[in-house]
Amino acid sequence: MPTVFEVRHLNRDVEGAAARSFAYRFLAEAFAFPEPEGWAWLQRSDTVRAFRAAIGSAWPTVSGLHELANMAIGALASTGLETARDDHLRAFGYTVRGACPPHEIEYGDNRADALFRPHRLANLAALYRAFGMELDELVRERQDHLAIECEFASILAARSAHALETGYEDGIAACENAWALFLREHIGRWVQAFASKLDTAKPATWLLASARLLAAVVRSDCASLGIVPGAVDVGLVSYDVAGDDFCTETCGLPGMPAAGAPPD
């Protein structure tokens, strides 16, 4: 992990950090399974205005980001809740495994140690706890789901904004170090590959537009810290189905049986 003196700042002012927090919160809701309250929030006029403003404040010099944001906003606004649910299931299915899974540890090296997945999940959980994020017991998703990682990015940016506002130097340094770790080892490592695979799968327009926007945002944040993001061709981990019972009881959509199998 870089020292206080080596770190390059991602959040340089309170306004930019708060804007980054709101933008990642919006993206977290866009990738979560569509629920009535959250979907309505995404489509509210005040949410849309705040999101556009956040994109401009957090990434003012990134070319093409406003266009990508407007495409995502328009596609989300024109999609009803039930259609969005069908679109989400069509793209990601009922389980964590598919052609373009929205879970970090599905992307990686097949030659990696067998402890690769639980070790990475444990690292994520520890990082979340360090910044006050605990998953509710009712959340039937792993820590590495894209929506949850975006939610953590939002919380981390909010922490950065608070540290900047209060002039808490140790807090500023801790947040920036955490950003570097999170981008290098987690969300920055796999989101480009996720967006590429989703593009190939030809999903609903709102999902594709949201993924393209997120990929651009993550690339920009990585560049700000001198981090090379993961490649678009990162492969999916293959499994020995007979011997793998990882996440058979804890993951899947609410109301689904264990392992996320469709109801009879």
Secondary structure in CASP SS format (residue, H / E / C, confidence):
PFRMAT SS
TARGET T0000
AUTHOR 0000-0000-0000
METHOD secondary structure of the structure
MODEL  1
M C 1.00
P C 1.00
T C 1.00
V C 1.00
F C 1.00
E C 1.00
V C 1.00
R C 1.00
H C 1.00
L C 1.00
N C 1.00
R C 1.00
D C 1.00
V H 1.00
E H 1.00
G H 1.00
A H 1.00
A H 1.00
A H 1.00
R H 1.00
S H 1.00
F H 1.00
A H 1.00
Y H 1.00
R H 1.00
F H 1.00
L H 1.00
A H 1.00
E H 1.00
A H 1.00
F H 1.00
A C 1.00
F C 1.00
P C 1.00
E C 1.00
P H 1.00
E H 1.00
G H 1.00
W H 1.00
A H 1.00
W H 1.00
L H 1.00
Q H 1.00
R C 1.00
S H 1.00
D H 1.00
T H 1.00
V H 1.00
R H 1.00
A H 1.00
F H 1.00
R H 1.00
A H 1.00
A H 1.00
I H 1.00
G H 1.00
S H 1.00
A H 1.00
W C 1.00
P C 1.00
T C 1.00
V C 1.00
S C 1.00
G C 1.00
L H 1.00
H H 1.00
E H 1.00
L H 1.00
A H 1.00
N H 1.00
M H 1.00
A H 1.00
I H 1.00
G H 1.00
A H 1.00
L H 1.00
A H 1.00
S C 1.00
T C 1.00
G C 1.00
L H 1.00
E H 1.00
T H 1.00
A H 1.00
R H 1.00
D H 1.00
D H 1.00
H H 1.00
L H 1.00
R H 1.00
A H 1.00
F H 1.00
G C 1.00
Y C 1.00
T C 1.00
V C 1.00
R C 1.00
G C 1.00
A C 1.00
C C 1.00
P C 1.00
P C 1.00
H E 1.00
E H 1.00
I H 1.00
E H 1.00
Y E 1.00
G C 1.00
D C 1.00
N C 1.00
R C 1.00
A C 1.00
D C 1.00
A C 1.00
L C 1.00
F H 1.00
R H 1.00
P H 1.00
H H 1.00
R H 1.00
L H 1.00
A H 1.00
N H 1.00
L H 1.00
A H 1.00
A H 1.00
L H 1.00
Y H 1.00
R H 1.00
A H 1.00
F C 1.00
G C 1.00
M C 1.00
E C 1.00
L C 1.00
D C 1.00
E C 1.00
L C 1.00
V C 1.00
R C 1.00
E C 1.00
R C 1.00
Q C 1.00
D C 1.00
H E 1.00
L H 1.00
A H 1.00
I H 1.00
E H 1.00
C H 1.00
E H 1.00
F H 1.00
A H 1.00
S H 1.00
I H 1.00
L H 1.00
A H 1.00
A H 1.00
R H 1.00
S H 1.00
A H 1.00
H H 1.00
A H 1.00
L H 1.00
E H 1.00
T H 1.00
G C 1.00
Y C 1.00
E H 1.00
D H 1.00
G H 1.00
I H 1.00
A H 1.00
A H 1.00
C H 1.00
E H 1.00
N H 1.00
A H 1.00
W H 1.00
A H 1.00
L H 1.00
F H 1.00
L H 1.00
R H 1.00
E H 1.00
H C 1.00
I H 1.00
G H 1.00
R H 1.00
W H 1.00
V H 1.00
Q H 1.00
A H 1.00
F H 1.00
A H 1.00
S H 1.00
K H 1.00
L H 1.00
D H 1.00
T H 1.00
A H 1.00
K C 1.00
P C 1.00
A C 1.00
T H 1.00
W H 1.00
L H 1.00
L H 1.00
A H 1.00
S H 1.00
A H 1.00
R H 1.00
L H 1.00
L H 1.00
A H 1.00
A H 1.00
V H 1.00
V H 1.00
R H 1.00
S H 1.00
D H 1.00
C H 1.00
A H 1.00
S H 1.00
L C 1.00
G C 1.00
I C 1.00
V C 1.00
P C 1.00
G C 1.00
A C 1.00
V C 1.00
D C 1.00
V C 1.00
G C 1.00
L E 1.00
V C 1.00
S C 1.00
Y C 1.00
D C 1.00
V H 1.00
A H 1.00
G H 1.00
D C 1.00
D C 1.00
F C 1.00
C C 1.00
T C 1.00
E C 1.00
T C 1.00
C C 1.00
G C 1.00
L C 1.00
P C 1.00
G C 1.00
M C 1.00
P C 1.00
A H 1.00
A H 1.00
G H 1.00
A C 1.00
P C 1.00
P C 1.00
D C 1.00
END
